[in-house]
Every structure is written in C-alpha cells, then in structure tokens.
C-alpha cells in the first residue's frame, strides 16, 4: 500500500493474479513490464476525463510491476 510515508513502491513480480483499486488521495502512476519488456503505464485515480482509471483489471501474473 502506498502512503505519505511510503509514496514509492519497488518493482516486483506477483505469484498470482491481482487487481489493483484506487481508493482515495492523489493519483498513482503504475508501471507494468510484460515478459517481452514492453512498458505499460496506468494512472490510478478517479478523474476519467484525465485518463485516470479507478482499477487495473486484471494484472497478469509474471509481469514486472511497480
């Protein structure tokens, strides 16, 4: 979980599928690398007009993400 004390997470690989939700606060930039090294960027937030999304569904197992 990102907090004011820990606003940056580190790249990691999940062992199972996982869904990420935006709950409150400032938007969050979410980076996902697929196994071929292609970078995908998502902005978790509630302002759909600015291209933000309230959830990432699904984030596939085996992708590097932060």
Backbone as ProteinMPNN parsed JSONL, in Angstrom:
{"seq_chain_A": "XXXXXXXXXXXXXXXXXXXXXXXXXXXXXXXXXXXXXXXXXXXXXXXXXXXXXXXXXXXXXXXXXX", "coords_chain_A": {"N_chain_A": [[0.845, -1.169, 0.0], [0.548, 2.212, -0.823], [1.563, 5.078, 0.929], [1.713, 8.314, 2.636], [4.12, 8.209, 4.014], [5.421, 6.233, 2.609], [5.61, 6.66, -0.408], [6.486, 5.532, -2.78], [6.732, 2.484, -4.479], [8.506, -0.62, -5.056], [9.798, -2.365, -7.954], [8.352, -5.518, -8.633], [7.359, -9.009, -8.865], [4.295, -10.587, -8.952], [3.017, -13.64, -7.575], [0.544, -14.588, -8.136], [-2.539, -13.769, -9.885], [-3.716, -10.413, -9.635], [-5.763, -7.689, -8.625], [-5.793, -4.18, -8.783], [-6.936, -1.423, -6.971], [-8.011, 1.982, -6.893], [-8.389, 3.979, -4.083], [-8.45, 6.43, -2.548], [-7.148, 9.81, -2.335], [-4.202, 11.199, -3.929], [-3.622, 10.742, -7.493], [-2.049, 7.728, -8.786], [0.819, 6.65, -10.467], [1.25, 3.773, -12.287], [3.37, 1.248, -13.269], [3.945, -1.325, -15.627], [5.777, -4.021, -16.802], [5.773, -6.272, -19.454], [6.58, -9.792, -20.131], [8.158, -9.553, -22.447], [9.382, -7.156, -22.184], [7.979, -4.863, -22.779], [6.719, -1.748, -21.867], [3.953, -0.716, -19.961], [1.838, 1.916, -18.964], [-0.218, 3.011, -16.364], [-2.572, 5.177, -14.877], [-3.767, 5.344, -11.822], [-6.692, 6.559, -10.481], [-9.471, 8.821, -9.959], [-10.32, 10.591, -11.907], [-11.625, 10.316, -14.763], [-11.771, 11.795, -17.112], [-9.235, 12.798, -17.387], [-7.826, 10.63, -18.143], [-7.389, 8.831, -16.12], [-7.836, 5.798, -14.236], [-9.99, 3.875, -12.138], [-9.307, 1.31, -11.432], [-7.136, -1.495, -12.123], [-7.548, -4.131, -14.171], [-7.389, -7.319, -15.493], [-4.269, -7.615, -13.685], [-1.757, -9.39, -14.975], [-0.224, -12.417, -13.887], [3.29, -12.83, -13.528], [4.283, -10.562, -14.709], [6.486, -7.819, -14.499], [6.215, -5.228, -12.187], [5.526, -1.986, -10.737]], "CA_chain_A": [[0.0, 0.0, 0.0], [1.272, 3.472, -0.85], [1.146, 6.032, 1.954], [2.558, 9.509, 2.656], [5.44, 7.797, 4.482], [5.992, 5.316, 1.618], [4.894, 7.006, -1.638], [7.037, 4.822, -3.94], [6.907, 1.044, -4.308], [9.606, -1.15, -5.86], [9.378, -3.362, -8.932], [8.208, -6.868, -8.091], [6.522, -9.926, -9.651], [3.319, -11.297, -8.123], [2.908, -15.073, -7.85], [-0.825, -14.875, -8.563], [-3.222, -12.617, -10.47], [-4.106, -9.447, -8.615], [-6.449, -6.494, -9.109], [-5.427, -3.007, -8.006], [-8.009, -0.433, -6.887], [-7.736, 3.302, -6.337], [-9.357, 4.217, -3.009], [-8.546, 7.856, -2.223], [-5.881, 10.522, -2.359], [-3.665, 11.644, -5.213], [-3.469, 9.671, -8.478], [-0.835, 6.917, -8.689], [1.326, 6.126, -11.733], [1.51, 2.345, -12.133], [4.149, 0.768, -14.406], [3.927, -2.779, -15.793], [6.575, -4.564, -17.897], [5.404, -7.643, -19.787], [7.774, -10.632, -20.26], [8.977, -9.109, -23.579], [9.986, -5.879, -21.84], [7.13, -3.741, -23.177], [6.24, -0.977, -20.722], [2.598, -0.175, -19.958], [1.64, 2.881, -17.883], [-1.592, 3.234, -15.937], [-2.7, 6.172, -13.823], [-4.899, 5.022, -10.959], [-7.321, 7.75, -9.93], [-10.909, 8.905, -10.211], [-10.63, 11.58, -12.943], [-11.641, 9.599, -16.04], [-11.546, 12.762, -18.189], [-7.784, 12.981, -17.497], [-7.22, 9.35, -18.48], [-7.172, 8.004, -14.937], [-8.723, 4.649, -14.112], [-10.117, 3.514, -10.732], [-8.794, -0.042, -11.176], [-6.45, -2.216, -13.193], [-8.188, -5.449, -14.163], [-6.528, -7.862, -14.437], [-2.82, -7.547, -13.85], [-1.443, -10.8, -15.213], [0.902, -13.0, -13.182], [4.528, -12.945, -14.278], [4.719, -9.274, -15.239], [7.196, -6.977, -13.556], [5.409, -4.027, -11.965], [5.835, -1.123, -9.606]], "C_chain_A": [[0.896, 1.24, 0.0], [0.686, 4.421, 0.184], [2.013, 7.285, 1.842], [3.978, 9.167, 3.096], [6.163, 6.903, 3.476], [5.284, 5.548, 0.277], [5.377, 6.27, -2.884], [7.185, 3.35, -3.592], [8.058, 0.611, -5.205], [9.061, -2.163, -6.855], [9.363, -4.741, -8.288], [7.347, -7.692, -9.043], [5.593, -10.644, -8.688], [3.245, -12.754, -8.542], [1.512, -15.473, -8.299], [-1.427, -13.611, -9.172], [-3.714, -11.697, -9.356], [-4.776, -8.244, -9.282], [-6.063, -5.337, -8.191], [-6.533, -1.974, -8.116], [-7.458, 0.89, -6.38], [-8.805, 3.571, -5.294], [-9.548, 5.7, -2.718], [-7.167, 8.484, -2.325], [-5.483, 10.956, -3.756], [-3.567, 10.473, -6.181], [-2.111, 8.986, -8.341], [-0.447, 6.444, -10.081], [1.775, 4.694, -11.503], [2.188, 1.85, -13.4], [4.152, -0.751, -14.44], [4.798, -3.13, -16.996], [6.092, -5.973, -18.182], [6.683, -8.462, -19.976], [8.683, -10.246, -21.432], [9.643, -7.764, -23.325], [9.187, -4.665, -22.26], [6.559, -3.06, -21.936], [4.811, -0.504, -20.954], [2.494, 0.769, -18.764], [0.151, 3.046, -17.623], [-1.571, 4.325, -14.878], [-3.964, 5.85, -13.039], [-5.412, 6.304, -10.325], [-8.786, 7.774, -10.331], [-11.288, 9.873, -11.329], [-10.532, 10.93, -14.323], [-11.365, 10.532, -17.213], [-10.056, 13.03, -18.409], [-7.067, 11.668, -17.794], [-6.902, 8.463, -17.294], [-8.181, 6.867, -14.919], [-8.806, 4.249, -12.64], [-9.618, 2.105, -10.402], [-8.02, -0.549, -12.382], [-6.947, -3.648, -13.107], [-7.935, -6.152, -15.476], [-5.078, -7.496, -14.7], [-2.349, -8.989, -13.882], [-0.192, -11.218, -14.452], [2.121, -13.05, -14.089], [4.979, -11.667, -14.945], [5.401, -8.49, -14.131], [6.44, -5.673, -13.413], [5.925, -3.244, -10.781], [4.68, -0.15, -9.42]], "O_chain_A": [[1.881, 1.304, 0.736], [-0.532, 4.554, 0.302], [2.947, 7.319, 1.041], [4.938, 9.764, 2.608], [7.391, 6.826, 3.492], [4.456, 4.736, -0.134], [4.749, 6.369, -3.938], [7.705, 3.008, -2.529], [8.532, 1.395, -6.027], [8.001, -2.75, -6.639], [10.245, -5.086, -7.502], [6.684, -7.142, -9.922], [6.049, -11.245, -7.715], [3.391, -13.074, -9.722], [1.317, -16.583, -8.794], [-0.893, -12.515, -8.999], [-4.08, -12.153, -8.273], [-4.389, -7.839, -10.378], [-6.012, -5.494, -6.972], [-7.014, -1.679, -9.21], [-6.554, 0.921, -5.545], [-9.995, 3.416, -5.569], [-10.68, 6.177, -2.648], [-6.153, 7.789, -2.392], [-6.321, 11.065, -4.652], [-3.442, 9.328, -5.749], [-1.15, 9.577, -7.848], [-1.28, 5.896, -10.804], [2.591, 4.431, -10.619], [1.646, 2.012, -14.494], [4.338, -1.398, -13.409], [4.587, -2.602, -18.088], [6.003, -6.792, -17.268], [7.772, -7.889, -19.982], [9.868, -10.579, -21.415], [10.395, -7.28, -24.172], [9.664, -3.539, -22.116], [5.987, -3.714, -21.064], [4.493, 0.042, -22.01], [2.998, 0.468, -17.682], [-0.639, 3.202, -18.554], [-0.646, 4.386, -14.068], [-5.079, 6.051, -13.519], [-4.651, 7.046, -9.705], [-9.277, 6.844, -10.972], [-12.466, 9.972, -11.672], [-9.487, 10.987, -14.972], [-10.784, 10.106, -18.211], [-9.656, 13.444, -19.497], [-5.841, 11.596, -17.709], [-6.218, 7.45, -17.442], [-9.252, 6.966, -15.517], [-7.788, 4.278, -11.948], [-9.516, 1.742, -9.23], [-8.222, -0.095, -13.508], [-6.783, -4.305, -12.079], [-8.262, -5.587, -16.519], [-4.714, -7.114, -15.812], [-2.528, -9.725, -12.912], [0.78, -10.468, -14.379], [1.993, -13.287, -15.29], [5.966, -11.677, -15.68], [4.959, -8.492, -12.982], [6.06, -5.067, -14.415], [6.659, -3.76, -9.938], [4.716, 0.685, -8.516]]}, "name": "protein", "num_of_chains": 1, "seq": "XXXXXXXXXXXXXXXXXXXXXXXXXXXXXXXXXXXXXXXXXXXXXXXXXXXXXXXXXXXXXXXXXX"}
